[in-house]
Amino acid sequence: MCSAIKPLIEQVKVAGPALTVWTHPGDITTLVKAIDIAQKGDILVVDGRGFTEAAIWGELLTRSAILRGIEAVIIDGAVRDITDIRKLRYPVFARAAVPCNGTMGFLGNINVPIQCGGIQVNPGDIVLGDDDGVVVVPQGQAKEVLEYAKNIAEAEVKIKDLIEKGKTVGEILNIDEVLGELAKKKPAQLEVK
Protein backbone atom coordinates (compact mmCIF):
# COMPACT_ATOMS: atom_id res chain seq x y z
CA MET A 1 0.00 0.00 0.00
CA CYS A 2 1.07 3.58 -0.34
CA SER A 3 3.49 4.94 2.22
CA ALA A 4 0.80 7.11 3.84
CA ILE A 5 -0.78 4.04 5.49
CA LYS A 6 1.28 3.69 8.68
CA PRO A 7 0.95 1.79 11.98
CA LEU A 8 0.01 3.67 15.14
CA ILE A 9 2.26 1.46 17.27
CA GLU A 10 5.88 0.40 16.84
CA GLN A 11 7.26 -3.12 16.72
CA VAL A 12 4.14 -4.53 15.13
CA LYS A 13 3.87 -7.53 12.83
CA VAL A 14 0.53 -8.84 11.61
CA ALA A 15 -0.65 -11.31 9.01
CA GLY A 16 -4.06 -12.65 8.11
CA PRO A 17 -6.87 -12.81 5.58
CA ALA A 18 -8.59 -9.61 4.52
CA LEU A 19 -12.15 -8.92 5.50
CA THR A 20 -12.82 -5.95 3.25
CA VAL A 21 -15.03 -2.98 4.11
CA TRP A 22 -16.20 -0.19 1.83
CA THR A 23 -17.64 2.78 3.68
CA HIS A 24 -18.76 6.30 2.90
CA PRO A 25 -16.28 9.02 3.89
CA GLY A 26 -16.47 9.63 7.62
CA ASP A 27 -19.15 6.99 8.27
CA ILE A 28 -18.65 4.14 10.79
CA THR A 29 -21.91 2.20 10.25
CA THR A 30 -20.47 -0.55 8.06
CA LEU A 31 -17.35 -0.89 10.21
CA VAL A 32 -19.49 -1.55 13.28
CA LYS A 33 -21.23 -4.39 11.42
CA ALA A 34 -17.95 -5.75 10.01
CA ILE A 35 -16.56 -6.16 13.52
CA ASP A 36 -19.59 -8.24 14.48
CA ILE A 37 -19.20 -10.65 11.53
CA ALA A 38 -15.39 -10.89 11.52
CA GLN A 39 -13.74 -14.18 12.37
CA LYS A 40 -10.83 -14.54 14.76
CA GLY A 41 -7.60 -13.74 12.91
CA ASP A 42 -9.23 -11.60 10.19
CA ILE A 43 -7.70 -8.27 9.28
CA LEU A 44 -10.22 -5.53 8.54
CA VAL A 45 -9.13 -3.65 5.44
CA VAL A 46 -11.18 -0.50 5.07
CA ASP A 47 -11.73 1.68 2.02
CA GLY A 48 -12.56 4.95 3.77
CA ARG A 49 -12.03 6.74 0.46
CA GLY A 50 -8.85 8.34 1.84
CA PHE A 51 -11.00 10.85 3.74
CA THR A 52 -9.03 12.32 6.63
CA GLU A 53 -11.32 14.96 8.12
CA ALA A 54 -13.42 12.62 10.31
CA ALA A 55 -12.28 9.46 12.11
CA ILE A 56 -13.94 6.17 11.25
CA TRP A 57 -12.04 4.26 13.94
CA GLY A 58 -11.28 4.91 17.59
CA GLU A 59 -10.89 3.38 21.04
CA LEU A 60 -14.37 1.85 21.28
CA LEU A 61 -14.14 0.06 17.94
CA THR A 62 -10.65 -1.06 18.90
CA ARG A 63 -11.96 -2.64 22.08
CA SER A 64 -14.69 -4.41 20.07
CA ALA A 65 -12.11 -5.68 17.58
CA ILE A 66 -9.95 -7.04 20.39
CA LEU A 67 -13.01 -8.80 21.86
CA ARG A 68 -13.71 -10.46 18.47
CA GLY A 69 -10.08 -11.56 17.98
CA ILE A 70 -9.56 -9.40 14.90
CA GLU A 71 -5.83 -9.42 14.12
CA ALA A 72 -5.53 -5.80 12.93
CA VAL A 73 -7.27 -2.94 11.14
CA ILE A 74 -6.00 -1.12 8.06
CA ILE A 75 -7.84 2.06 7.16
CA ASP A 76 -7.53 4.28 4.13
CA GLY A 77 -8.92 7.14 6.16
CA ALA A 78 -8.59 8.68 9.61
CA VAL A 79 -8.63 7.40 13.18
CA ARG A 80 -8.82 9.06 16.58
CA ASP A 81 -8.09 8.13 20.21
CA ILE A 82 -4.57 7.12 19.24
CA THR A 83 -3.20 7.43 22.76
CA ASP A 84 -5.77 4.90 23.99
CA ILE A 85 -5.20 2.60 21.00
CA ARG A 86 -1.45 2.72 21.64
CA LYS A 87 -1.99 1.84 25.31
CA LEU A 88 -3.98 -1.20 24.15
CA ARG A 89 -1.07 -2.13 21.80
CA TYR A 90 -3.59 -2.91 19.08
CA PRO A 91 -2.34 -2.86 15.46
CA VAL A 92 -4.15 -0.08 13.61
CA PHE A 93 -2.74 1.23 10.35
CA ALA A 94 -4.22 4.46 8.97
CA ARG A 95 -3.68 7.40 6.68
CA ALA A 96 -4.19 10.06 9.39
CA ALA A 97 -5.27 10.83 12.93
CA VAL A 98 -7.82 13.57 13.66
CA PRO A 99 -9.87 14.68 16.67
CA CYS A 100 -13.22 14.66 14.83
CA ASN A 101 -15.40 11.58 15.15
CA GLY A 102 -17.30 10.00 12.29
CA THR A 103 -21.04 9.62 11.89
CA MET A 104 -23.53 6.81 11.34
CA GLY A 105 -26.15 6.78 8.64
CA PHE A 106 -24.92 5.30 5.36
CA LEU A 107 -24.79 1.71 4.17
CA GLY A 108 -21.52 0.45 2.78
CA ASN A 109 -20.38 -3.02 1.71
CA ILE A 110 -18.54 -5.88 3.38
CA ASN A 111 -16.43 -8.53 1.64
CA VAL A 112 -16.36 -6.87 -1.76
CA PRO A 113 -13.31 -5.79 -3.80
CA ILE A 114 -12.07 -2.42 -2.51
CA GLN A 115 -9.28 0.08 -2.97
CA CYS A 116 -7.09 0.71 0.07
CA GLY A 117 -3.82 2.58 0.07
CA GLY A 118 -3.82 2.79 -3.71
CA ILE A 119 -4.24 -0.92 -4.44
CA GLN A 120 -7.09 -3.34 -4.97
CA VAL A 121 -7.82 -5.69 -2.07
CA ASN A 122 -10.15 -8.65 -2.42
CA PRO A 123 -11.81 -10.59 0.38
CA GLY A 124 -9.44 -13.31 1.57
CA ASP A 125 -6.27 -11.74 0.19
CA ILE A 126 -3.31 -12.18 2.54
CA VAL A 127 -2.44 -8.96 4.39
CA LEU A 128 0.93 -8.38 6.07
CA GLY A 129 1.78 -5.32 8.09
CA ASP A 130 4.75 -4.13 10.12
CA ASP A 131 6.56 -0.94 11.04
CA ASP A 132 7.36 -0.32 7.36
CA GLY A 133 3.77 -0.46 6.15
CA VAL A 134 1.30 -2.88 4.57
CA VAL A 135 1.60 -5.46 1.79
CA VAL A 136 -1.32 -7.31 0.23
CA VAL A 137 -0.78 -10.62 -1.53
CA PRO A 138 -3.58 -11.77 -3.83
CA GLN A 139 -4.92 -15.07 -2.54
CA GLY A 140 -4.11 -16.87 -5.81
CA GLN A 141 -0.45 -15.80 -5.66
CA ALA A 142 0.23 -16.55 -1.99
CA LYS A 143 2.30 -19.71 -2.58
CA GLU A 144 4.47 -18.07 -5.24
CA VAL A 145 5.04 -14.92 -3.16
CA LEU A 146 5.89 -16.97 -0.06
CA GLU A 147 8.58 -18.86 -1.98
CA TYR A 148 9.98 -15.60 -3.35
CA ALA A 149 10.04 -14.05 0.15
CA LYS A 150 11.83 -17.11 1.58
CA ASN A 151 14.53 -16.79 -1.10
CA ILE A 152 15.03 -13.10 -0.28
CA ALA A 153 15.23 -13.83 3.46
CA GLU A 154 17.84 -16.56 2.89
CA ALA A 155 19.90 -14.27 0.64
CA GLU A 156 19.80 -11.48 3.22
CA VAL A 157 21.06 -13.83 5.95
CA LYS A 158 24.04 -14.70 3.74
CA ILE A 159 24.70 -11.04 2.95
CA LYS A 160 24.58 -10.08 6.65
CA ASP A 161 27.10 -12.83 7.38
CA LEU A 162 29.45 -11.53 4.68
CA ILE A 163 29.11 -7.96 6.00
CA GLU A 164 30.06 -9.20 9.47
CA LYS A 165 33.14 -10.78 7.87
CA GLY A 166 34.21 -7.38 6.49
CA LYS A 167 32.72 -7.15 3.00
CA THR A 168 30.64 -4.20 1.81
CA VAL A 169 27.32 -4.62 0.02
CA GLY A 170 29.02 -3.28 -3.12
CA GLU A 171 31.65 -6.02 -2.96
CA ILE A 172 29.06 -8.72 -2.26
CA LEU A 173 26.81 -7.65 -5.14
CA ASN A 174 29.78 -6.98 -7.39
CA ILE A 175 28.52 -3.47 -8.06
CA ASP A 176 31.32 -2.57 -10.50
CA GLU A 177 30.22 -5.37 -12.82
CA VAL A 178 26.58 -4.34 -12.48
CA LEU A 179 27.44 -0.72 -13.28
CA GLY A 180 29.49 -1.84 -16.28
CA GLU A 181 26.53 -3.80 -17.65
CA LEU A 182 24.19 -0.86 -17.05
CA ALA A 183 26.61 1.51 -18.78
CA LYS A 184 26.46 -0.66 -21.90
CA LYS A 185 22.67 -0.29 -21.97
CA LYS A 186 22.40 3.38 -20.97
CA PRO A 187 25.78 5.09 -21.17
CA ALA A 188 26.71 8.13 -19.06
CA GLN A 189 23.82 7.99 -16.60
CA LEU A 190 26.04 7.45 -13.57
CA GLU A 191 29.24 9.29 -12.89
CA VAL A 192 31.53 8.20 -10.08
CA LYS A 193 34.36 10.60 -9.31
C-alpha positions as CSV (number, residue, x, y, z in Angstrom):
1,M,0.0,0.0,0.0
2,C,1.1,3.6,-0.3
3,S,3.5,4.9,2.2
4,A,0.8,7.1,3.8
5,I,-0.8,4.0,5.5
6,K,1.3,3.7,8.7
7,P,1.0,1.8,12.0
8,L,0.0,3.7,15.1
9,I,2.3,1.5,17.3
10,E,5.9,0.4,16.8
11,Q,7.3,-3.1,16.7
12,V,4.1,-4.5,15.1
13,K,3.9,-7.5,12.8
14,V,0.5,-8.8,11.6
15,A,-0.7,-11.3,9.0
16,G,-4.1,-12.6,8.1
17,P,-6.9,-12.8,5.6
18,A,-8.6,-9.6,4.5
19,L,-12.2,-8.9,5.5
20,T,-12.8,-5.9,3.3
21,V,-15.0,-3.0,4.1
22,W,-16.2,-0.2,1.8
23,T,-17.6,2.8,3.7
24,H,-18.8,6.3,2.9
25,P,-16.3,9.0,3.9
26,G,-16.5,9.6,7.6
27,D,-19.1,7.0,8.3
28,I,-18.7,4.1,10.8
29,T,-21.9,2.2,10.3
30,T,-20.5,-0.6,8.1
31,L,-17.4,-0.9,10.2
32,V,-19.5,-1.5,13.3
33,K,-21.2,-4.4,11.4
34,A,-18.0,-5.7,10.0
35,I,-16.6,-6.2,13.5
36,D,-19.6,-8.2,14.5
37,I,-19.2,-10.6,11.5
38,A,-15.4,-10.9,11.5
39,Q,-13.7,-14.2,12.4
40,K,-10.8,-14.5,14.8
41,G,-7.6,-13.7,12.9
42,D,-9.2,-11.6,10.2
43,I,-7.7,-8.3,9.3
44,L,-10.2,-5.5,8.5
45,V,-9.1,-3.6,5.4
46,V,-11.2,-0.5,5.1
47,D,-11.7,1.7,2.0
48,G,-12.6,4.9,3.8
49,R,-12.0,6.7,0.5
50,G,-8.9,8.3,1.8
51,F,-11.0,10.9,3.7
52,T,-9.0,12.3,6.6
53,E,-11.3,15.0,8.1
54,A,-13.4,12.6,10.3
55,A,-12.3,9.5,12.1
56,I,-13.9,6.2,11.3
57,W,-12.0,4.3,13.9
58,G,-11.3,4.9,17.6
59,E,-10.9,3.4,21.0
60,L,-14.4,1.8,21.3
61,L,-14.1,0.1,17.9
62,T,-10.6,-1.1,18.9
63,R,-12.0,-2.6,22.1
64,S,-14.7,-4.4,20.1
65,A,-12.1,-5.7,17.6
66,I,-10.0,-7.0,20.4
67,L,-13.0,-8.8,21.9
68,R,-13.7,-10.5,18.5
69,G,-10.1,-11.6,18.0
70,I,-9.6,-9.4,14.9
71,E,-5.8,-9.4,14.1
72,A,-5.5,-5.8,12.9
73,V,-7.3,-2.9,11.1
74,I,-6.0,-1.1,8.1
75,I,-7.8,2.1,7.2
76,D,-7.5,4.3,4.1
77,G,-8.9,7.1,6.2
78,A,-8.6,8.7,9.6
79,V,-8.6,7.4,13.2
80,R,-8.8,9.1,16.6
81,D,-8.1,8.1,20.2
82,I,-4.6,7.1,19.2
83,T,-3.2,7.4,22.8
84,D,-5.8,4.9,24.0
85,I,-5.2,2.6,21.0
86,R,-1.5,2.7,21.6
87,K,-2.0,1.8,25.3
88,L,-4.0,-1.2,24.2
89,R,-1.1,-2.1,21.8
90,Y,-3.6,-2.9,19.1
91,P,-2.3,-2.9,15.5
92,V,-4.1,-0.1,13.6
93,F,-2.7,1.2,10.4
94,A,-4.2,4.5,9.0
95,R,-3.7,7.4,6.7
96,A,-4.2,10.1,9.4
97,A,-5.3,10.8,12.9
98,V,-7.8,13.6,13.7
99,P,-9.9,14.7,16.7
100,C,-13.2,14.7,14.8
101,N,-15.4,11.6,15.2
102,G,-17.3,10.0,12.3
103,T,-21.0,9.6,11.9
104,M,-23.5,6.8,11.3
105,G,-26.2,6.8,8.6
106,F,-24.9,5.3,5.4
107,L,-24.8,1.7,4.2
108,G,-21.5,0.5,2.8
109,N,-20.4,-3.0,1.7
110,I,-18.5,-5.9,3.4
111,N,-16.4,-8.5,1.6
112,V,-16.4,-6.9,-1.8
113,P,-13.3,-5.8,-3.8
114,I,-12.1,-2.4,-2.5
115,Q,-9.3,0.1,-3.0
116,C,-7.1,0.7,0.1
117,G,-3.8,2.6,0.1
118,G,-3.8,2.8,-3.7
119,I,-4.2,-0.9,-4.4
120,Q,-7.1,-3.3,-5.0
121,V,-7.8,-5.7,-2.1
122,N,-10.1,-8.6,-2.4
123,P,-11.8,-10.6,0.4
124,G,-9.4,-13.3,1.6
125,D,-6.3,-11.7,0.2
126,I,-3.3,-12.2,2.5
127,V,-2.4,-9.0,4.4
128,L,0.9,-8.4,6.1
129,G,1.8,-5.3,8.1
130,D,4.8,-4.1,10.1
131,D,6.6,-0.9,11.0
132,D,7.4,-0.3,7.4
133,G,3.8,-0.5,6.1
134,V,1.3,-2.9,4.6
135,V,1.6,-5.5,1.8
136,V,-1.3,-7.3,0.2
137,V,-0.8,-10.6,-1.5
138,P,-3.6,-11.8,-3.8
139,Q,-4.9,-15.1,-2.5
140,G,-4.1,-16.9,-5.8
141,Q,-0.4,-15.8,-5.7
142,A,0.2,-16.6,-2.0
143,K,2.3,-19.7,-2.6
144,E,4.5,-18.1,-5.2
145,V,5.0,-14.9,-3.2
146,L,5.9,-17.0,-0.1
147,E,8.6,-18.9,-2.0
148,Y,10.0,-15.6,-3.4
149,A,10.0,-14.1,0.1
150,K,11.8,-17.1,1.6
151,N,14.5,-16.8,-1.1
152,I,15.0,-13.1,-0.3
153,A,15.2,-13.8,3.5
154,E,17.8,-16.6,2.9
155,A,19.9,-14.3,0.6
156,E,19.8,-11.5,3.2
157,V,21.1,-13.8,6.0
158,K,24.0,-14.7,3.7
159,I,24.7,-11.0,2.9
160,K,24.6,-10.1,6.6
161,D,27.1,-12.8,7.4
162,L,29.5,-11.5,4.7
163,I,29.1,-8.0,6.0
164,E,30.1,-9.2,9.5
165,K,33.1,-10.8,7.9
166,G,34.2,-7.4,6.5
167,K,32.7,-7.2,3.0
168,T,30.6,-4.2,1.8
169,V,27.3,-4.6,0.0
170,G,29.0,-3.3,-3.1
171,E,31.6,-6.0,-3.0
172,I,29.1,-8.7,-2.3
173,L,26.8,-7.7,-5.1
174,N,29.8,-7.0,-7.4
175,I,28.5,-3.5,-8.1
176,D,31.3,-2.6,-10.5
177,E,30.2,-5.4,-12.8
178,V,26.6,-4.3,-12.5
179,L,27.4,-0.7,-13.3
180,G,29.5,-1.8,-16.3
181,E,26.5,-3.8,-17.6
182,L,24.2,-0.9,-17.1
183,A,26.6,1.5,-18.8
184,K,26.5,-0.7,-21.9
185,K,22.7,-0.3,-22.0
186,K,22.4,3.4,-21.0
187,P,25.8,5.1,-21.2
188,A,26.7,8.1,-19.1
189,Q,23.8,8.0,-16.6
190,L,26.0,7.5,-13.6
191,E,29.2,9.3,-12.9
192,V,31.5,8.2,-10.1
193,K,34.4,10.6,-9.3
